[in-house]
Amino acid sequence: MKNKEGLLFLMLAVVVTFWGLNVVMVKYLTTFPPLFVSSLRMTLAAACFLPVIAAYHKSLRLSKVDWILLAGVGATSIALHQITMTIGVQYTTAGNGSLILGLNPLATGLLAMLFLGEGMTWRKALGIGVGFSGVLIVVISQHGAVQMNGVGDAIMFFSMLMYVTGGLLIRKLVIRGVPVLLITALAQVFGMVFLWSVALVDQPVSYYMNIDISGFQWLVILASAVFSSALGTLGWNYGIRQLGASRTAIFLNGMPLASLVFAAIFLGERLQLVHLLALFMIVLGVYLGSKKIPQPAIGSPVESTTKA
């Protein structure tokens, strides 16, 4: 069991690392309209899951509630999260954006406790606090300070809440017995449809058809779609199935640091010794918050891990 959990933690660390790299890839693609890039990435990610949808097409029947929850995942953690994050970063600093998104584990832990009945132990709360402190160190060291920016910060906070909401809906679907693979596949399709709907309201089809994309830019878009959006989301949703929403979310504390490291490698941004302290705090926070304390045989029930 310990070996299995260790492999699960390693998988989530790899997912967060890919998401950190994805921030750098998306920054490279900022020459294109943000809605166009997001819609294109989600389209390629959804295409990766077409065989999954075909495989489940005849063998599994979903209820009306399941479809509503799946649409909710696509609308919140994919479409609304991407749209509001794209708008929010235009009206606030990158440091504030990273810090607000770093509130994800805390918000997930609190909402999972309120709506899903997941426990909030002192160890999990301490892990969230230590990990977020590491995120704070990364943001301040990279951007000098944290200053409130009104509307932009509010939009980024809403974006963070949309991602958290999607994670809670995924956990709800898992409890209802919907396979993680199918959740990921259909949520990507719903997210793609919602994103393209907004993109086409913003600009006509002819506008997007005239955008020139080089071969290397296509390679970056494909890598972002497959490794971050498709495989990354699949691994993350599997983590939610096994660990619960709040324990899984703690791993997101590592994403700002991963972004910083990849920005230094590929964009020439500077790394400092203080980032080693941040790394230690983030790793310690993940360890404290994700480690499950053994429960007595008789007493309060442990988190549900209903088989999908």
Solvent accessible surface area in square Angstrom, and as a share of the most:
residue,aa,sasa,rsa
1,M,187,0.84
2,K,175,0.74
3,N,128,0.65
4,K,116,0.49
5,E,49,0.22
6,G,37,0.36
7,L,124,0.62
8,L,16,0.08
9,F,49,0.20
10,L,109,0.54
11,M,56,0.25
12,L,0,0.00
13,A,45,0.35
14,V,69,0.40
15,V,8,0.05
16,V,7,0.04
17,T,57,0.33
18,F,69,0.29
19,W,25,0.09
20,G,0,0.00
21,L,38,0.19
22,N,18,0.09
23,V,69,0.39
24,V,10,0.06
25,M,25,0.11
26,V,52,0.30
27,K,110,0.46
28,Y,92,0.35
29,L,2,0.01
30,T,97,0.56
31,T,113,0.66
32,F,15,0.06
33,P,35,0.22
34,P,64,0.40
35,L,30,0.15
36,F,13,0.05
37,V,8,0.04
38,S,8,0.05
39,S,0,0.00
40,L,22,0.11
41,R,8,0.03
42,M,6,0.03
43,T,43,0.25
44,L,44,0.22
45,A,0,0.00
46,A,3,0.03
47,A,49,0.38
48,C,57,0.34
49,F,9,0.04
50,L,104,0.52
51,P,91,0.57
52,V,24,0.14
53,I,42,0.21
54,A,72,0.56
55,A,77,0.60
56,Y,58,0.22
57,H,135,0.60
58,K,187,0.79
59,S,88,0.57
60,L,61,0.30
61,R,230,0.84
62,L,33,0.16
63,S,51,0.33
64,K,162,0.68
65,V,74,0.43
66,D,12,0.06
67,W,113,0.40
68,I,106,0.54
69,L,26,0.13
70,L,0,0.00
71,A,26,0.20
72,G,19,0.18
73,V,2,0.01
74,G,0,0.00
75,A,27,0.21
76,T,17,0.10
77,S,14,0.09
78,I,14,0.07
79,A,3,0.03
80,L,68,0.34
81,H,21,0.09
82,Q,26,0.12
83,I,24,0.12
84,T,17,0.10
85,M,51,0.23
86,T,24,0.14
87,I,72,0.37
88,G,0,0.00
89,V,76,0.44
90,Q,116,0.52
91,Y,131,0.50
92,T,18,0.11
93,T,67,0.39
94,A,66,0.51
95,G,1,0.01
96,N,4,0.02
97,G,4,0.04
98,S,37,0.24
99,L,23,0.11
100,I,20,0.10
101,L,37,0.19
102,G,4,0.03
103,L,45,0.22
104,N,8,0.04
105,P,1,0.01
106,L,76,0.38
107,A,14,0.11
108,T,6,0.03
109,G,2,0.02
110,L,77,0.38
111,L,43,0.21
112,A,0,0.00
113,M,75,0.34
114,L,123,0.61
115,F,144,0.60
116,L,38,0.19
117,G,65,0.63
118,E,9,0.04
119,G,43,0.41
120,M,52,0.23
121,T,58,0.34
122,W,173,0.61
123,R,45,0.16
124,K,13,0.06
125,A,49,0.38
126,L,84,0.42
127,G,0,0.00
128,I,7,0.03
129,G,38,0.36
130,V,28,0.16
131,G,0,0.00
132,F,52,0.22
133,S,40,0.26
134,G,0,0.00
135,V,0,0.00
136,L,62,0.31
137,I,39,0.20
138,V,2,0.01
139,V,1,0.01
140,I,75,0.38
141,S,27,0.17
142,Q,72,0.32
143,H,73,0.33
144,G,56,0.54
145,A,54,0.42
146,V,54,0.31
147,Q,127,0.56
148,M,158,0.71
149,N,54,0.28
150,G,52,0.50
151,V,107,0.62
152,G,0,0.00
153,D,7,0.04
154,A,63,0.49
155,I,39,0.20
156,M,1,0.01
157,F,92,0.38
158,F,88,0.37
159,S,0,0.00
160,M,1,0.01
161,L,51,0.25
162,M,26,0.11
163,Y,47,0.18
164,V,3,0.02
165,T,42,0.25
166,G,0,0.00
167,G,11,0.10
168,L,18,0.09
169,L,39,0.19
170,I,8,0.04
171,R,4,0.01
172,K,90,0.38
173,L,0,0.00
174,V,0,0.00
175,I,67,0.34
176,R,108,0.39
177,G,29,0.28
178,V,4,0.02
179,P,18,0.11
180,V,12,0.07
181,L,63,0.31
182,L,7,0.04
183,I,0,0.00
184,T,0,0.00
185,A,0,0.00
186,L,16,0.08
187,A,3,0.02
188,Q,2,0.01
189,V,40,0.23
190,F,52,0.22
191,G,0,0.00
192,M,42,0.19
193,V,73,0.42
194,F,68,0.28
195,L,0,0.00
196,W,62,0.22
197,S,58,0.38
198,V,59,0.34
199,A,0,0.00
200,L,78,0.39
201,V,133,0.77
202,D,84,0.44
203,Q,61,0.27
204,P,80,0.51
205,V,89,0.51
206,S,68,0.44
207,Y,89,0.34
208,Y,15,0.06
209,M,148,0.66
210,N,125,0.64
211,I,38,0.19
212,D,129,0.67
213,I,24,0.12
214,S,57,0.37
215,G,60,0.58
216,F,122,0.51
217,Q,35,0.15
218,W,108,0.38
219,L,107,0.53
220,V,16,0.09
221,I,0,0.00
222,L,84,0.42
223,A,27,0.21
224,S,0,0.00
225,A,0,0.00
226,V,37,0.21
227,F,92,0.38
228,S,3,0.02
229,S,7,0.05
230,A,2,0.01
231,L,95,0.47
232,G,2,0.02
233,T,29,0.17
234,L,46,0.23
235,G,8,0.08
236,W,11,0.04
237,N,2,0.01
238,Y,81,0.31
239,G,0,0.00
240,I,4,0.02
241,R,33,0.12
242,Q,35,0.15
243,L,5,0.02
244,G,0,0.00
245,A,2,0.02
246,S,1,0.01
247,R,10,0.04
248,T,0,0.00
249,A,4,0.03
250,I,0,0.00
251,F,12,0.05
252,L,14,0.07
253,N,0,0.00
254,G,17,0.17
255,M,40,0.18
256,P,19,0.12
257,L,13,0.06
258,A,15,0.12
259,S,17,0.11
260,L,4,0.02
261,V,55,0.32
262,F,37,0.15
263,A,8,0.06
264,A,22,0.17
265,I,113,0.57
266,F,126,0.52
267,L,75,0.37
268,G,67,0.64
269,E,56,0.25
270,R,193,0.70
271,L,82,0.41
272,Q,74,0.33
273,L,150,0.75
274,V,52,0.30
275,H,11,0.05
276,L,115,0.57
277,L,92,0.46
278,A,0,0.00
279,L,81,0.40
280,F,126,0.53
281,M,38,0.17
282,I,6,0.03
283,V,87,0.50
284,L,64,0.32
285,G,0,0.00
286,V,24,0.14
287,Y,114,0.43
288,L,25,0.12
289,G,2,0.02
290,S,1,0.01
291,K,83,0.35
292,K,75,0.32
293,I,64,0.33
294,P,122,0.77
295,Q,78,0.35
296,P,89,0.56
297,A,113,0.87
298,I,160,0.81
299,G,58,0.56
300,S,77,0.50
301,P,126,0.79
302,V,79,0.45
303,E,31,0.14
304,S,54,0.35
305,T,67,0.39
306,T,53,0.31
307,K,174,0.74
308,A,55,0.43
